[in-house]
Amino acid sequence: MNKKKNVKKSDEASKEPNEEAVPEESARESSELEPHDIIAALEEENTELKDRLLRAVAEMENIRRRSDREKTDALSYAVTGFARDLLSVADNLRRALEAMADHGKLSEQGAVFLDGVEMTERELLRIFDLHGIKKISPEGEKFDHNFHQALFEVDDPDAEPGTVVQVVQPGYVLKDRLLRPAMVGVSKTNSGKDKDFGKKIDQTV
């Protein structure tokens, strides 16, 4: 029995060096890499990491700019709906003034009332101007489909073809965006029509 145990121990002892040889061989192979190969691998890894960093920085900058632009637009055009609703108030004030002017000489009370309406209109237009709302009254100007809407054409030999000769209703812009196009009459072109007159006005703000 003792002999058999000794044989097994010697067999196990002979196997141990072989099992330890595997990691030693791997370590030997790793240490056999040339220095320039190691440097090349590190440079490739460094380039990849730098590229990822630059992409991340660029993406963050784009997000910041987009956020700033949206914030600016929100502040600049926050009054859009309210301003568009007030346009009818400005229209009615102007109609009242024109109607009173058509009646000729007014009584003292009527004159005072007219002065009050004029002051109200001036104050409203001042508030409009304060918030970047501008009136478009383009009589005598070249028709521009971006800001004008042609309702009809007029034979006017004294006007250049495509010129606005009558403003039926003024338009308004909020800063650089259209609130409402000016409704106009335009002098006829040589061809009798202008393709621009039929173009749709973009009134989105």
C-alpha positions as CSV (number, residue, x, y, z in Angstrom):
1,M,0.0,0.0,0.0
2,N,2.8,2.4,0.8
3,K,4.4,1.8,-2.6
4,K,1.1,2.7,-4.4
5,K,0.8,6.0,-2.4
6,N,4.4,6.9,-3.2
7,V,3.7,6.3,-6.9
8,K,0.6,8.5,-6.9
9,K,2.5,11.3,-5.1
10,S,5.3,11.2,-7.6
11,D,2.8,11.3,-10.5
12,E,1.1,14.4,-9.0
13,A,4.4,16.0,-8.4
14,S,5.4,15.4,-12.0
15,K,2.2,17.0,-13.3
16,E,2.5,20.3,-11.3
17,P,5.3,21.8,-13.4
18,N,3.4,21.2,-16.6
19,E,0.3,23.1,-15.3
20,E,2.4,26.1,-14.2
21,A,4.1,26.1,-17.6
22,V,1.1,27.5,-19.5
23,P,0.9,30.9,-17.8
24,E,4.7,31.2,-18.0
25,E,4.5,30.6,-21.7
26,S,1.7,33.3,-22.1
27,A,3.7,35.8,-20.2
28,R,6.8,35.0,-22.3
29,E,4.8,35.6,-25.5
30,S,3.5,38.9,-24.1
31,S,6.9,40.0,-23.2
32,E,8.1,39.2,-26.7
33,L,5.9,42.0,-28.3
34,E,8.1,44.6,-30.0
35,P,8.1,48.1,-28.4
36,H,6.9,49.7,-31.6
37,D,3.9,47.4,-31.6
38,I,3.0,48.4,-28.1
39,I,3.4,52.1,-29.0
40,A,1.2,51.7,-32.1
41,A,-1.5,50.0,-30.1
42,L,-1.4,52.8,-27.4
43,E,-1.5,55.5,-30.1
44,E,-4.5,53.9,-31.8
45,E,-6.3,53.7,-28.4
46,N,-5.5,57.3,-27.7
47,T,-6.8,58.5,-31.1
48,E,-10.0,56.6,-30.5
49,L,-10.5,58.1,-27.1
50,K,-9.7,61.6,-28.3
51,D,-12.3,61.2,-31.1
52,R,-14.9,60.1,-28.7
53,L,-14.2,63.1,-26.4
54,L,-14.4,65.6,-29.3
55,R,-17.7,64.1,-30.5
56,A,-19.1,64.3,-26.9
57,V,-18.0,67.9,-26.6
58,A,-19.5,68.8,-30.0
59,E,-22.8,67.2,-29.1
60,M,-22.9,69.1,-25.8
61,E,-22.2,72.4,-27.6
62,N,-25.0,71.7,-30.1
63,I,-27.4,70.9,-27.2
64,R,-26.4,74.2,-25.5
65,R,-26.9,76.3,-28.6
66,R,-30.3,74.7,-29.4
67,S,-31.4,75.3,-25.8
68,D,-30.3,78.9,-26.0
69,R,-32.1,79.4,-29.3
70,E,-35.3,77.9,-28.0
71,K,-35.1,80.0,-24.9
72,T,-34.6,83.2,-27.0
73,D,-37.5,82.3,-29.3
74,A,-39.8,81.6,-26.3
75,L,-39.0,85.0,-24.8
76,S,-39.2,86.9,-28.1
77,Y,-42.4,85.4,-29.4
78,A,-44.2,84.7,-26.2
79,V,-46.8,87.5,-26.9
80,T,-47.6,86.2,-30.4
81,G,-51.1,85.0,-29.7
82,F,-52.0,88.0,-27.6
83,A,-50.6,90.4,-30.2
84,R,-52.6,88.7,-33.0
85,D,-55.8,89.1,-30.9
86,L,-55.1,92.8,-30.4
87,L,-54.8,93.5,-34.2
88,S,-58.6,93.6,-34.4
89,V,-58.6,96.2,-31.7
90,A,-56.2,98.4,-33.7
91,D,-58.4,97.8,-36.9
92,N,-61.6,98.9,-35.1
93,L,-59.9,102.0,-33.7
94,R,-58.8,103.0,-37.2
95,R,-62.2,102.4,-38.6
96,A,-63.8,104.5,-35.9
97,L,-61.4,107.4,-36.7
98,E,-62.1,107.2,-40.4
99,A,-65.8,107.0,-39.9
100,M,-65.8,110.1,-37.7
101,A,-63.7,112.0,-40.2
102,D,-66.2,111.3,-42.9
103,H,-68.9,113.1,-40.9
104,G,-67.2,116.4,-41.5
105,K,-67.4,119.0,-38.7
106,L,-68.0,117.5,-35.3
107,S,-69.6,119.0,-32.2
108,E,-67.4,119.9,-29.3
109,Q,-68.3,116.6,-27.6
110,G,-67.7,114.7,-30.8
111,A,-64.3,116.4,-31.1
112,V,-63.3,115.4,-27.6
113,F,-64.4,111.9,-28.3
114,L,-62.3,111.8,-31.5
115,D,-59.3,113.1,-29.6
116,G,-59.7,110.3,-27.1
117,V,-59.9,107.6,-29.8
118,E,-56.8,109.0,-31.5
119,M,-54.9,109.0,-28.2
120,T,-56.0,105.4,-27.6
121,E,-54.7,104.3,-31.0
122,R,-51.4,106.1,-30.6
123,E,-50.9,104.4,-27.2
124,L,-51.8,101.0,-28.6
125,L,-49.3,101.5,-31.5
126,R,-46.7,102.7,-29.0
127,I,-47.1,99.5,-27.0
128,F,-46.9,97.5,-30.2
129,D,-43.7,99.2,-31.1
130,L,-42.3,98.6,-27.6
131,H,-42.8,94.8,-28.1
132,G,-41.4,94.7,-31.6
133,I,-44.8,94.7,-33.4
134,K,-44.7,96.8,-36.6
135,K,-47.4,97.8,-39.0
136,I,-47.1,97.0,-42.7
137,S,-48.8,99.7,-44.9
138,P,-47.0,99.2,-48.2
139,E,-48.8,101.6,-50.5
140,G,-46.5,102.6,-53.4
141,E,-44.1,99.7,-52.7
142,K,-43.3,96.6,-54.8
143,F,-45.6,93.7,-54.1
144,D,-43.9,91.1,-51.8
145,H,-45.7,87.8,-51.4
146,N,-43.8,87.3,-48.1
147,F,-45.7,90.2,-46.4
148,H,-48.6,91.1,-48.8
149,Q,-51.7,89.4,-50.0
150,A,-53.2,90.6,-53.2
151,L,-57.0,90.8,-53.2
152,F,-57.4,92.4,-56.7
153,E,-55.6,94.0,-59.6
154,V,-56.0,97.6,-60.7
155,D,-55.4,99.3,-64.1
156,D,-53.1,102.2,-63.2
157,P,-51.0,103.6,-66.0
158,D,-49.1,105.8,-63.5
159,A,-47.9,102.8,-61.4
160,E,-45.2,100.3,-62.2
161,P,-46.7,96.8,-62.8
162,G,-46.8,94.8,-59.6
163,T,-46.9,97.9,-57.4
164,V,-49.2,98.1,-54.3
165,V,-51.7,100.9,-55.2
166,Q,-54.2,100.4,-52.4
167,V,-54.0,99.0,-48.8
168,V,-57.4,97.5,-47.8
169,Q,-56.1,96.3,-44.4
170,P,-52.6,96.9,-43.0
171,G,-50.4,93.9,-42.0
172,Y,-48.3,93.4,-39.0
173,V,-45.0,91.7,-38.1
174,L,-43.6,90.6,-34.8
175,K,-39.9,91.3,-35.0
176,D,-39.0,89.2,-38.1
177,R,-42.1,87.0,-38.2
178,L,-45.4,87.7,-39.9
179,L,-48.4,88.2,-37.8
180,R,-50.8,89.1,-40.6
181,P,-50.2,90.0,-44.3
182,A,-51.3,93.3,-45.6
183,M,-54.4,93.0,-47.8
184,V,-53.7,95.0,-50.9
185,G,-54.7,95.9,-54.4
186,V,-51.9,95.7,-57.0
187,S,-51.4,97.4,-60.4
188,K,-51.6,95.0,-63.3
189,T,-48.5,93.5,-64.8
190,N,-47.8,93.4,-68.5
191,S,-49.0,89.8,-68.7
192,G,-52.2,90.7,-66.7
193,K,-51.2,88.6,-63.8
194,D,-48.3,87.9,-61.5
195,K,-47.7,84.4,-60.3
196,D,-46.5,85.8,-57.0
197,F,-50.0,87.1,-56.2
198,G,-51.3,83.6,-55.8
199,K,-48.6,82.3,-53.5
200,K,-49.7,81.3,-50.1
201,I,-48.7,83.6,-47.2
202,D,-46.9,81.8,-44.4
203,Q,-48.5,83.3,-41.3
204,T,-47.0,80.8,-38.8
205,V,-45.1,82.3,-35.9
